[in-house]
Amino acid sequence: MVRIRFRRVGLKGQPSYRVVITDQRSSRDGRFIEIIGFHNPRTRPSTDLVDEARALYWLSNGAQPSEAVIYLFKRTGTLDRFERLRKGEALEALVAEAEAAKAAAVPISPRTSYPAPEAGQGNKKNKQKA
């Protein structure tokens, strides 16, 4: 079965995620078929970028999103557009609507608002007992 799920990228303590199409049997960071989006939870608000055309294509072909991706699709409006696609609206009109919504959204700074962990702060084993 084909799944839509997150693939973790980034340094230790600084996660970012790609939204990928993958086989269900692949590991979290293993092989994937296609990258359709990006999620950065470290910015305020979180950065969510989704290629609507590809997401709607894969959803219409039976790909199953994970729970985390369902929440992402709800925030970006992709699930609502998919329901409208299933009811008979044109794909081109829905993709154009998504692009207009993305252009009208408030721009989010790509710089993270959460600081990176300092040396020795991220690992509990390194802390000295006083």
One Martini backbone bead per residue (centre of mass of N, CA, C, O) as a GRO file, in nm:
protein
  130
    1MET     BB    1   0.100   0.035   0.019
    2VAL     BB    2   0.042   0.372  -0.012
    3ARG     BB    3   0.206   0.645   0.151
    4ILE     BB    4   0.167   0.944   0.349
    5ARG     BB    5   0.466   1.090   0.490
    6PHE     BB    6   0.717   1.145   0.704
    7ARG     BB    7   1.057   1.278   0.673
    8ARG     BB    8   1.341   1.303   0.842
    9VAL     BB    9   1.526   1.606   0.887
   10GLY     BB   10   1.823   1.702   1.018
   11LEU     BB   11   1.940   1.768   1.308
   12LYS     BB   12   1.996   1.740   1.617
   13GLY     BB   13   1.719   1.898   1.757
   14GLN     BB   14   1.641   1.984   1.426
   15PRO     BB   15   1.360   1.934   1.290
   16SER     BB   16   1.249   1.816   0.973
   17TYR     BB   17   1.000   1.767   0.708
   18ARG     BB   18   0.901   1.543   0.465
   19VAL     BB   19   0.667   1.485   0.215
   20VAL     BB   20   0.596   1.147   0.131
   21ILE     BB   21   0.601   0.887  -0.102
   22THR     BB   22   0.538   0.547   0.010
   23ASP     BB   23   0.595   0.252   0.117
   24GLN     BB   24   0.485   0.089   0.393
   25ARG     BB   25   0.761  -0.092   0.434
   26SER     BB   26   0.918   0.143   0.475
   27SER     BB   27   1.109   0.337   0.629
   28ARG     BB   28   1.106   0.650   0.742
   29ASP     BB   29   1.415   0.707   0.595
   30GLY     BB   30   1.372   0.574   0.335
   31ARG     BB   31   1.232   0.495   0.074
   32PHE     BB   32   1.096   0.681  -0.210
   33ILE     BB   33   0.900   0.828  -0.464
   34GLU     BB   34   0.799   1.124  -0.347
   35ILE     BB   35   0.811   1.474  -0.313
   36ILE     BB   36   0.536   1.706  -0.179
   37GLY     BB   37   0.682   1.833   0.088
   38PHE     BB   38   0.692   2.059   0.385
   39HIS     BB   39   0.802   2.061   0.743
   40ASN     BB   40   0.836   2.324   1.004
   41PRO     BB   41   0.817   2.336   1.359
   42ARG     BB   42   1.037   2.580   1.435
   43THR     BB   43   0.841   2.778   1.344
   44ARG     BB   44   0.650   3.092   1.369
   45PRO     BB   45   0.473   2.939   1.232
   46SER     BB   46   0.452   2.668   1.078
   47THR     BB   47   0.592   2.521   0.795
   48ASP     BB   48   0.375   2.466   0.501
   49LEU     BB   49   0.445   2.263   0.211
   50VAL     BB   50   0.230   2.187  -0.077
   51ASP     BB   51   0.168   1.986  -0.355
   52GLU     BB   52  -0.144   1.976  -0.461
   53ALA     BB   53  -0.147   1.811  -0.722
   54ARG     BB   54   0.002   1.560  -0.607
   55ALA     BB   55  -0.175   1.506  -0.364
   56LEU     BB   56  -0.440   1.463  -0.522
   57TYR     BB   57  -0.339   1.237  -0.698
   58TRP     BB   58  -0.265   1.032  -0.470
   59LEU     BB   59  -0.540   1.029  -0.330
   60SER     BB   60  -0.701   0.933  -0.589
   61ASN     BB   61  -0.502   0.659  -0.596
   62GLY     BB   62  -0.498   0.558  -0.266
   63ALA     BB   63  -0.343   0.711  -0.071
   64GLN     BB   64  -0.233   0.698   0.272
   65PRO     BB   65  -0.243   0.898   0.533
   66SER     BB   66  -0.117   0.998   0.801
   67GLU     BB   67  -0.192   1.158   1.085
   68ALA     BB   68   0.004   1.398   1.049
   69VAL     BB   69  -0.084   1.457   0.751
   70ILE     BB   70  -0.377   1.518   0.808
   71TYR     BB   71  -0.322   1.775   0.972
   72LEU     BB   72  -0.174   1.921   0.747
   73PHE     BB   73  -0.410   1.910   0.536
   74LYS     BB   74  -0.606   2.072   0.709
   75ARG     BB   75  -0.437   2.336   0.731
   76THR     BB   76  -0.410   2.366   0.401
   77GLY     BB   77  -0.688   2.230   0.258
   78THR     BB   78  -0.660   1.952   0.105
   79LEU     BB   79  -0.904   1.782   0.208
   80ASP     BB   80  -1.126   1.967   0.101
   81ARG     BB   81  -1.038   1.950  -0.198
   82PHE     BB   82  -1.069   1.643  -0.221
   83GLU     BB   83  -1.372   1.632  -0.172
   84ARG     BB   84  -1.439   1.814  -0.418
   85LEU     BB   85  -1.311   1.624  -0.628
   86ARG     BB   86  -1.504   1.380  -0.567
   87LYS     BB   87  -1.766   1.565  -0.654
   88GLY     BB   88  -1.640   1.713  -0.950
   89GLU     BB   89  -1.423   1.899  -0.952
   90ALA     BB   90  -1.170   2.066  -1.086
   91LEU     BB   91  -0.833   2.044  -1.059
   92GLU     BB   92  -0.743   2.322  -1.166
   93ALA     BB   93  -0.919   2.493  -0.973
   94LEU     BB   94  -0.797   2.385  -0.705
   95VAL     BB   95  -0.501   2.463  -0.761
   96ALA     BB   96  -0.555   2.767  -0.800
   97GLU     BB   97  -0.667   2.810  -0.515
   98ALA     BB   98  -0.409   2.723  -0.364
   99GLU     BB   99  -0.222   2.939  -0.487
  100ALA     BB  100  -0.385   3.183  -0.385
  101ALA     BB  101  -0.359   3.113  -0.082
  102LYS     BB  102  -0.046   3.119  -0.075
  103ALA     BB  103  -0.017   3.419  -0.172
  104ALA     BB  104  -0.208   3.542   0.072
  105ALA     BB  105  -0.024   3.461   0.273
  106VAL     BB  106   0.171   3.493   0.531
  107PRO     BB  107   0.489   3.533   0.561
  108ILE     BB  108   0.751   3.309   0.650
  109SER     BB  109   1.024   3.271   0.813
  110PRO     BB  110   1.296   3.053   0.760
  111ARG     BB  111   1.375   3.121   1.030
  112THR     BB  112   1.421   3.013   1.330
  113SER     BB  113   1.283   3.051   1.667
  114TYR     BB  114   1.441   2.815   1.765
  115PRO     BB  115   1.700   2.721   1.926
  116ALA     BB  116   1.976   2.565   1.934
  117PRO     BB  117   2.140   2.344   2.091
  118GLU     BB  118   2.372   2.334   2.310
  119ALA     BB  119   2.642   2.222   2.432
  120GLY     BB  120   2.514   1.960   2.637
  121GLN     BB  121   2.187   2.006   2.634
  122GLY     BB  122   2.056   1.750   2.468
  123ASN     BB  123   2.212   1.553   2.668
  124LYS     BB  124   2.168   1.381   2.967
  125LYS     BB  125   2.450   1.235   3.005
  126ASN     BB  126   2.630   1.512   3.023
  127LYS     BB  127   2.522   1.574   3.290
  128GLN     BB  128   2.604   1.703   3.595
  129LYS     BB  129   2.626   1.633   3.922
  130ALA     BB  130   2.626   1.837   4.225
   0.00000   0.00000   0.00000
